[in-house]
Amino acid sequence: MTHPVDVHVGKRIRHRRWLVGMTQQQLAERVGIKFQQIQKYETGANRVSASRLWDIADALDVPVSFFFEGLETSQSPEGSAESIPADLMGDKEALDLVRSYYAIPENQRKRLFELARVLSDVA
């Protein structure tokens, strides 16, 4: 049985890999392992060792702490206003949306963000 922390770390690896537009094969090559191992990490089937997590963080240009961010909130009761669905980081459409959002020039991005806020308040 997989441990919830391993699943969370795996989702964060996949999330960051998608955000930077990297394939499993590319990440595996940078870390020096086979892409199947990246698949196992991302699903939480295999636990990532500390040294391997360090290498993955370096390859994805994030601090190791990135993989543990949101761990407490992902295990909190659902239904709170600030909760994010656990599968959001694994949703390709959501990650594509985030990638597209950051491709927009900053001044327009701020206006789009405010529009989204207003729309979510009305909903």
PyMOL commands that set and color helices and strands:
alter all, ss='L'
color gray80, all
select helices_A, chain A and resi 4-19+24-31+35-43+50-60+64-68+71-74+88-90+92-103+106-122
alter helices_A, ss='H'
color red, helices_A
deselect
rebuild
show_as cartoon
